C-alpha cells in the first residue's frame, strides 16, 4: 500500500469508530475486507488509527474537523508534514484539501494537550505540576512491558528466550519482574517465551504495586479479576489465589492462562462467594488479602486505550465512583481478622483514589492505612494508584 492508501484506509476506519464502532472491531472488519494488505500495511494503518485516537482533539483542530479525514490531516500537520503531499487524489490517496482544510490550525491549551475541558480542573488538582507533562505522555504510544513468570524462569532466562524469537527486551527499574520490550513487540504472542508461560503482558506500574504486597503463602481473593493478569502475578509470587468478577465472561481465558503459567487459580461466581462455599469451615470464606482492582476511568492508561478518554462523561465518572464505593463496602467483608484490603485503580483522578479511601474509612471505621502509592506515566508505565489497608 502507498502512504496515501494507508491514510485513506485509516480515514475509513476512524469514521466507523466515530460513528460508534469499537476500535478493534473496525480494524478487524477492515483487515478481513483488505486481504491485499500485508502485515506491514496492517501495522501501519493500526498505528495511524491509534495515534489519531490518542490525539483526537488536537488533530481535529489542526485538520479542520472531528472526522477521519480531519484527524489524518491534523496528524500530518502535527508531524510537521504537508498534508497536500498525500491528500492529492492520486491512485488510492484521499482527494485534495478544501479551502477550510487549508485554513485549519490553532489550538487552545487544553486542545494542544488533548485534554477534555470538563476534566481539566480535576486532572490539574490531582496531578499538580505534573499535569502538562503527564498529558503530553498520554499523547504518545505506550511502552510494552512483560512480567517474567518466576515459576518458569528468571529475568536472564526470559530475556534470552525472547531474544531467540528476535524480540529485544531488558529489565525496567520499577519492578524486579518487569521487562520493557524495545524491539519486535508484535512477535510476542507467537513466541515460545509467551506460549510457554515464561512471560505475560503486564504493565510495569501494576507489577510494581503488587510487589509491595505480603503475598507469599497468603490466601488471596482477586475480587475484580477481569482477564486475570494480577491474579496470575500474585499466584506466581507464592499466593493461593481465587478469582472473582461480577461479569464471569471476562475470566473465560484465565484457566488456560493459569495452566500455561504453571499455577492454579480457581474461579468463583458471586453466589458461591457470598454463600461462603469455598470450604466447609466458615472461616475459609475470608482471606488474608482481598484485592479490589475496581472499574475506573482508566485515565492512567489512556495512551493504551485512548477511546476511553473521549467516551468518559461526568455522568459516567459519577457512576464509576458509586460502583467503587459499593465494592469497597461489600468486599471488605471478605477480609479476615488480621488480613489486608488492597484497593487499586489505573486512574489519575483523586476522586477515584484518595477520596474513595477517605470516604470508605468514614463509612467503615476500624481500618488503618498501611501504605498508599501513586504512579503516573512519568514513572515509565501507566498511571496507577494503590491503597493498602488493614483492620485496627
Secondary structure, 3 states (H helix, E strand, C coil): CCHHHHHHHHHHHHHHHHCCCCHHHHHHHHHHHCCCCCHHHHHHHHHHHHHHHHCHHHHHHHHCCCCHHHHHHHHHHHCCCCHHHCCCCCCCCCCCCCHHHHHCCCCCHHHHCCCCHHHHHHHHHHHHHHHHHHHHHCCCCCCEEEEECCCCCCHHHHHHHHHHCCCEEEECCCCCCEEEEEECHHHHHHCHHHHCCCEEECCHHHHHHHCCCCCCCCEEEECCCCCCHHHHHHHHCCCEEEEECCCHHHHCCHHHHHHHHCCCCEEECHHHHHHCCCCCCHHHHCEEEEEEECCCCCHHHCCCCCHHHHHCCHHHHHHHHHHHHHHHHHHHHHEEEEEEEEEEECCCCHHHCHHHHHHHHHHCCCEEEEEEEEECHHHCCCCEEEEEEEEC
